[in-house]
């Protein structure tokens, strides 16, 4: 991976080759977005904008030809987050902007993928009815549609963040060895952002409106990232070894629905009381 980052930073043509290639190939949009984000982080908006304009061509092709919005959303979203990180050097700001990016991401997905959403929901309803469950009404169908949109939006935002994290790690490997690890392990949400997210989650849940309820999945993304950073800090601080991180990610993979509320609570607590500081004092 270091060789890839080094090749991308040799010049504009090398970065163009990697970014356009990544965006053009199925399943590698995250890679192309990460390359553009690396250039934006290191060289600023002028060089980053040049790459975005060229890389947006194959991304627009995906959107126009096969109605696939993901490459374009990943590219633009990741670059915006990279610029925010470059200007503020704050992952808390990045996570706050990530939630805002959920608005255009959700809108573009609904605009271009209405047919796909309908097919997936219809398939789920048919499977449910064949299993002997009661037929779903129109309200249930709307809930499923909004849940699917919320899942897609949260997933896309997570991939955007992953692309920027990869770009930041590349930047650290090339120009500041070890800097990214220290920066990521220190990630902690600002108390004001945490309060705002909690109020929005409560509002969406209490409303009973499927359109608002689907946003809960988007609003918990910053908490998820913050808690992951705290876990990495704990493993590093306690010298527990990489096996503990492997177990943690396996638990997330197979038991996300159970572990997610715990991670949210941990992230909220850390935001308000600084668990790293308290753990250090206790030690």
N, C-alpha and C positions, 0 to 999 in steps of 0.2 A: 504493500500500500504506500509505503514511503516513496518507492520508485515512481509510482503513478503521480503522486503529488509533485515530486521533483520534475517530472517530465512536463506536467501541466504548467509549471511556473517558469519554464524555459523561455516561453514567448507566446504571443497571441495565437499563432498558427497551431501550436501544440495544444493549447487550451481549447481552441475551436474544434480541433479534431476530436478530443475526448468528450467535450460537452455535446456536440452535435451527434456524435456516435452514440452516446448514452441515451439521449432523448429519442433518437430514431429507433433504437432497438427495443422490442417488447420486454417489459419488466426491468429495464435499466434506467428509467427516467430519474430515479433517485440519485444515480451515479452522475448523470449529466448535471443535475441540479447542484450536487455537491461540488463539482468542478467549478461551476460558475460562482458558487458561493465562496469558494476558496479565493478566487481571483478578486471578488468584491471585497472580501475581508482584508486581503493583503494590499491590493493596489487601488482601491477606492471605486467610486461610482462611475467614473468615466470608462475605465477598462471593463468594469462589470457590465455596464450598459451595452457596450459593444458586443459582448458575448451573449447577453440576453436577446438582443435583436436577431442575431444569427441562429441561436438555439431555439428561438420561438418559432422559426419556420417549420421544422419538423414537428414541433409540438402543435402548431396550428393545423398541420396536415393530419395528425391523429384526430384532432377535434372535428375537422371538416369531413374527412373521408369516412371514418368509422365511428364518429360521435363519441370519441374517448377523450374526456376532459382532463383526466389525471395528469398527463405529462405537462400540459400548459399550467395547470394549477400548482403542481409541484415546483416547476421552474420559477414562476413569478413569486409564489409564496416564500420559497427558500431564499431567494435573493432579497426580498423585503426584510426577512428576519436577519439575514447576514448584515445588511446595512444598519439595522437597528443595533445589532451587537457591536458593530464597528464604531458607531457613534456613541453608544452609552456604556459599552463594556459591562453590561448588566444582563444576566440571564433572566432576572425577574421581569425586566422590561420586555425581553424577547417573548417570554411566556404570555405576558399580557397582550401583546400585539398578535400572538398566535390565536387567541380567542377571537379577536376582532376579524382576523382573516377567515374565520369560520363563516362569516356572512356571505362574502362572494363565493367561497368554496361550495357552500350549500346551495346557493342560488344557481350556480353554473351546473352543478350536478343534476338538480331538478330540471333545469331547462333542457339539458342534452340527453338525459337518461330516463325520461318519463316512461318510455316503453319497457326498459330493463326493470325499473322499479315495479311496474305492473306485472310483468312476467314472474318475477321472484315472489311477489306477494301472492299471486294466483297459485303458483306452485306450492307454496307453504299452506295455503288454505285447502288445496286438494289433498295434500298429504295428511293434514289434520283431520279432514272429514273421513278419509279412508281409514284412519286409525280409530274411528268410532266416536270422535269428539263432536260436539254440537256444531252445526253450521255457524260460521261467523257472519255478523251483520256488517253494515256499512261503517259503523263506528269502529268496529274491531279492525276492519280493513284499513281505515285511516290511521289508526294507532300503529299498525304494522308498517305502513308506508313511511310514517314519520320516524319510526324506530330505525328503519333501513337507512333513511337519509342521515339521521344522527350518527349511526355507526360508520357510514362512509365518510362523513365530514370529520369525525374524530380520528378515523384511520388516516385520512389524507393529511391532517394537521400533524399527526404523529410522525408520518414519513417526512414531512417538511422539516420538522425539528431534527429528525435523525440525519437528514442531509446536511443541515447546518452544523450539527455536532460533529459529523465526520469531517466537514470542511475545517472546523476549528481545530480538530485533532491533527489534521494534516498540517495546518499552519503552525501548530505547536511543535510537531515533529521536525519541521524544516527550520524554524526560526527561534523557537523557545522550548527546547526539550523539557518535558515534565510540566510545562505551564498549564496545559489543558487539564491534566488530572487534578492538579491543585484547584484550578478554577471551577471545575465541574463538581468536585466533592464539597466545595464551599457554597454551592447553589442553595439559595434560601429565598422564598417568596417574601416580598414586602408585606407588612401587616395590612396596609391599606388595600393592596390588591387581593389579599386573602379575604378580607371583610367583604369587598365588593363581589367576589366570586361566590361566597357563601350566600349573600343576600340574593343574588341572581338565581342560585340553585333552589333556594327556598321559594322564591317567587315562581319559578317554572314548575316546581313540584306542586305547590298549593293551587296553582291556576287550574289544574285538571285539563288544560288545553294540550292536545297532542302536539301541536306545532311548537309550543314552548317546552313541553316535557322532553322532547327529543334533544333539546339543547343541553340537558344535564350531562350527557355524554361528552359534549364539547367542553363544558365548563370544568370538568374534572381532570382534563389533560394536564394543566399546569401542576395540579397537586400530584399527579402520577409521576411526572418528571422530577419534581422536588423531592419526593419520597425516595425515588431511585437514587438520586444524588446523596441523600442522607445514608442510605444503605451502603453505598460505595465508601462514604467517609467512615462509617462504623467498621466495615471490614478492614479498611486501611489502618484506622486508629488502633484497633484491637489486634492487628496482625493475624487475622483469622485465615487468610489464604483464599485463593481463587475458587476453591470448591464451594465455599459458602455463597459466593455470587452465582455460581452455576445452579445451586439448589434454589436460590431466590428466583432466578429467571425461569426455572422449570415450574415453580409454584405459580408464577404469574401466567405462564403459558397454559397450564392445565386447570388452574383454580382461580382465574381472574375474577369471576363473579363473587367469590368469597373474600379474596384478599384485597380487592379494590377499596371497599369501605375502610379497611384498616389502614391502607396507605394514605387515603385522604385524611383520616384523623391524625395520622403521624405528621403529614405535611402541614396541616393547620396548626398543630401544637408547636412544631418547629418554627413556624413563621412568627408565632406570638411569644414564645419563651426561649427560643434559641437552644435547642437540645444539645448542640455541639458544645456550647459553652458550659451548660449544666453538667454534661457528662464529664467534661474536662475538670470542672471544679470538684466533682465527686471523686474522681480519680486522685 
